[in-house]
């Protein structure tokens, strides 16, 4: 019997772990002692919006990368819990692309189904995790931030890392940028689009951050936006105020010079260059090192760390994501079933070959549609492993493919489309205001009007 389990992070992944353990206890099963450490003052991970950037009130790096006017950039039907639908939560169908506050409220509804907050130690940051080979357990050292006190080390049988990988920014540099006479920032610190009304923006990057921040800033009045790409452009049919250019090479004053020989004056440089997997609290043999990919290396089933910790260090939610809440959910259940002895591990050689096969296949994927199918296969394999405890078909690949086609057709209006819930069959209503004109993203406004 496992005695004690440490969960690092009270975001969607860590809280899914707690919910599955709590459900088992509610059903009369014996569960281990659970301790979840969360450095923020409340649960939610990235969904716990903060105005702060840089450092928090305790001098710790700010975790949140959430901005004020964020709306779901994928259909909510693709992230809906099969056993707790949006209709279950809100009592009626709602549009397919809700704003941040509406999604967070839904998540909190799911978490409040179980009695889990008692397991969480808020304002507590993990400083060191060490595996002890002689006793086959872990020593975990934490700091109580509110009382500015490093606590006595605790021992755990398992450690689950669910601290996320969208909080430590990857920030490149460019010649002359140190003398740029305007704002230089990373998307991690982007909060308020109104700040850039009337400004000429240069967004460095060609992935989801650049795509969505370009739309946000356009919506709130930016004068012009250049998205500069390294590998390939996003290729959407942008309006006249937005264009894409090959990678910026250098800056001279406010002038940016690009790889194609062109130049433009800009007022703001924003790095939309992604995030780093960063686990400074883990010893070297426990630390995942990876780019943001659909299948990070060294993880059996995308969960069980193979380089140290004797299969007792588990990572939850470390994949790049098309699937989100449901993927975290089934990863969490798989991890819980492993800890409870209901899933057994094959020998080391079999596990290594398994993750290596996934990693190699990941490298061959040619476009977003192949990536969607790849992650669908991953999620479906985990849910199959969970057997009768997860009797749901999570395959929403068809919706993801349709969504990608909508974006190709018109990047400005894809959020105005309607999808049907896989689990209720109900088609969502169309929002009363098109996304590009919906300036009020409050829960009350979103919920209480429909077209």
ChimeraX attribute file (.defattr): number of C-alpha atoms within 10 A of each C-alpha:
attribute: neighborCount
match mode: 1-to-1
recipient: residues
	/A:1	10
	/A:2	14
	/A:3	12
	/A:4	17
	/A:5	21
	/A:6	23
	/A:7	27
	/A:8	26
	/A:9	28
	/A:10	29
	/A:11	21
	/A:12	29
	/A:13	31
	/A:14	29
	/A:15	30
	/A:16	26
	/A:17	26
	/A:18	26
	/A:19	22
	/A:20	21
	/A:21	24
	/A:22	21
	/A:23	16
	/A:24	13
	/A:25	14
	/A:26	12
	/A:27	8
	/A:28	9
	/A:29	10
	/A:30	14
	/A:31	19
	/A:32	17
	/A:33	14
	/A:34	20
	/A:35	18
	/A:36	25
	/A:37	25
	/A:38	25
	/A:39	26
	/A:40	24
	/A:41	13
	/A:42	15
	/A:43	21
	/A:44	22
	/A:45	26
	/A:46	21
	/A:47	19
	/A:48	18
	/A:49	18
	/A:50	16
	/A:51	15
	/A:52	15
	/A:53	15
	/A:54	12
	/A:55	11
	/A:56	15
	/A:57	11
	/A:58	14
	/A:59	9
	/A:60	13
	/A:61	14
	/A:62	21
	/A:63	25
	/A:64	25
	/A:65	24
	/A:66	22
	/A:67	22
	/A:68	17
	/A:69	20
	/A:70	17
	/A:71	19
	/A:72	15
	/A:73	16
	/A:74	19
	/A:75	22
	/A:76	23
	/A:77	24
	/A:78	24
	/A:79	18
	/A:80	21
	/A:81	20
	/A:82	18
	/A:83	11
	/A:84	15
	/A:85	21
	/A:86	26
	/A:87	15
	/A:88	14
	/A:89	15
	/A:90	14
	/A:91	9
	/A:92	12
	/A:93	19
	/A:94	24
	/A:95	24
	/A:96	25
	/A:97	25
	/A:98	25
	/A:99	20
	/A:100	21
	/A:101	21
	/A:102	21
	/A:103	18
	/A:104	19
	/A:105	15
	/A:106	20
	/A:107	22
	/A:108	15
	/A:109	16
	/A:110	20
	/A:111	19
	/A:112	12
	/A:113	12
	/A:114	16
	/A:115	13
	/A:116	20
	/A:117	17
	/A:118	9
	/A:119	18
	/A:120	21
	/A:121	19
	/A:122	20
	/A:123	18
	/A:124	25
	/A:125	21
	/A:126	20
	/A:127	14
	/A:128	17
	/A:129	24
	/A:130	19
	/A:131	25
	/A:132	13
	/A:133	11
	/A:134	6
	/A:135	8
	/A:136	13
	/A:137	20
	/A:138	24
	/A:139	15
	/A:140	21
	/A:141	18
	/A:142	20
	/A:143	20
	/A:144	17
	/A:145	19
	/A:146	13
	/A:147	10
	/A:148	11
	/A:149	11
	/A:150	15
	/A:151	12
	/A:152	9
	/A:153	13
	/A:154	13
	/A:155	19
	/A:156	22
	/A:157	21
	/A:158	25
	/A:159	27
	/A:160	24
	/A:161	21
	/A:162	28
	/A:163	28
	/A:164	26
	/A:165	21
	/A:166	22
	/A:167	22
	/A:168	19
	/A:169	20
	/A:170	16
	/A:171	16
	/A:172	9
	/A:173	10
	/A:174	10
	/A:175	12
	/A:176	15
	/A:177	17
	/A:178	12
	/A:179	11
	/A:180	19
	/A:181	14
	/A:182	13
	/A:183	11
	/A:184	14
	/A:185	15
	/A:186	20
	/A:187	23
	/A:188	26
	/A:189	20
	/A:190	19
	/A:191	20
	/A:192	15
	/A:193	20
	/A:194	16
	/A:195	13
	/A:196	19
	/A:197	16
	/A:198	15
	/A:199	18
	/A:200	19
	/A:201	25
	/A:202	29
	/A:203	27
	/A:204	28
	/A:205	25
	/A:206	21
	/A:207	16
	/A:208	14
	/A:209	18
	/A:210	25
	/A:211	18
	/A:212	17
	/A:213	21
	/A:214	24
	/A:215	21
	/A:216	23
	/A:217	22
	/A:218	24
	/A:219	18
	/A:220	19
	/A:221	15
	/A:222	22
	/A:223	15
	/A:224	21
	/A:225	23
	/A:226	20
	/A:227	25
	/A:228	26
	/A:229	22
	/A:230	13
	/A:231	10
	/A:232	14
	/A:233	17
	/A:234	18
	/A:235	11
	/A:236	15
	/A:237	14
	/A:238	15
	/A:239	12
	/A:240	8
	/A:241	13
	/A:242	18
	/A:243	18
	/A:244	21
	/A:245	19
	/A:246	20
	/A:247	19
	/A:248	23
	/A:249	17
	/A:250	17
	/A:251	21
	/A:252	15
	/A:253	16
	/A:254	18
	/A:255	16
	/A:256	20
	/A:257	18
	/A:258	18
	/A:259	15
	/A:260	11
	/A:261	9
	/A:262	11
	/A:263	16
	/A:264	13
	/A:265	15
	/A:266	22
	/A:267	19
	/A:268	20
	/A:269	21
	/A:270	22
	/A:271	25
	/A:272	28
	/A:273	22
	/A:274	24
	/A:275	18
	/A:276	18
	/A:277	21
	/A:278	18
	/A:279	21
	/A:280	12
	/A:281	17
	/A:282	18
	/A:283	13
	/A:284	14
	/A:285	13
	/A:286	19
	/A:287	19
	/A:288	20
	/A:289	14
	/A:290	15
	/A:291	16
	/A:292	17
	/A:293	14
	/A:294	21
	/A:295	26
	/A:296	23
	/A:297	20
	/A:298	23
	/A:299	25
	/A:300	24
	/A:301	19
	/A:302	24
	/A:303	24
	/A:304	24
	/A:305	22
	/A:306	22
	/A:307	16
	/A:308	17
	/A:309	21
	/A:310	15
	/A:311	18
	/A:312	23
	/A:313	24
	/A:314	25
	/A:315	27
	/A:316	29
	/A:317	25
	/A:318	26
	/A:319	23
	/A:320	16
	/A:321	17
	/A:322	19
	/A:323	22
	/A:324	16
	/A:325	20
	/A:326	20
	/A:327	26
	/A:328	25
	/A:329	25
	/A:330	28
	/A:331	27
	/A:332	30
	/A:333	25
	/A:334	27
	/A:335	25
	/A:336	22
	/A:337	18
	/A:338	18
	/A:339	20
	/A:340	16
	/A:341	12
	/A:342	11
	/A:343	14
	/A:344	10
	/A:345	12
	/A:346	10
	/A:347	8
	/A:348	12
	/A:349	8
	/A:350	12
	/A:351	18
	/A:352	17
	/A:353	12
	/A:354	16
	/A:355	22
	/A:356	18
	/A:357	11
	/A:358	20
	/A:359	19
	/A:360	12
	/A:361	12
	/A:362	18
	/A:363	11
	/A:364	10
	/A:365	14
	/A:366	9
	/A:367	8
	/A:368	13
	/A:369	16
	/A:370	14
	/A:371	18
	/A:372	22
	/A:373	19
	/A:374	18
	/A:375	22
	/A:376	18
	/A:377	14
	/A:378	17
	/A:379	22
	/A:380	17
	/A:381	13
	/A:382	19
	/A:383	24
	/A:384	16
	/A:385	15
	/A:386	21
	/A:387	11
	/A:388	9
	/A:389	13
	/A:390	18
	/A:391	11
	/A:392	15
	/A:393	13
	/A:394	22
	/A:395	17
	/A:396	17
	/A:397	20
	/A:398	12
	/A:399	18
	/A:400	21
	/A:401	15
	/A:402	13
	/A:403	20
	/A:404	16
	/A:405	14
	/A:406	17
	/A:407	15
	/A:408	15
	/A:409	13
	/A:410	14
	/A:411	19
	/A:412	19
	/A:413	13
	/A:414	21
	/A:415	25
	/A:416	18
	/A:417	17
	/A:418	20
	/A:419	21
	/A:420	19
	/A:421	23
	/A:422	18
	/A:423	17
	/A:424	13
	/A:425	9
	/A:426	14
	/A:427	16
	/A:428	20
	/A:429	18
	/A:430	18
	/A:431	22
	/A:432	16
	/A:433	15
	/A:434	15
	/A:435	21
	/A:436	15
	/A:437	9
	/A:438	14
	/A:439	12
	/A:440	12
	/A:441	19
	/A:442	14
	/A:443	16
	/A:444	11
	/A:445	12
	/A:446	20
	/A:447	18
	/A:448	9
	/A:449	11
	/A:450	13
	/A:451	7
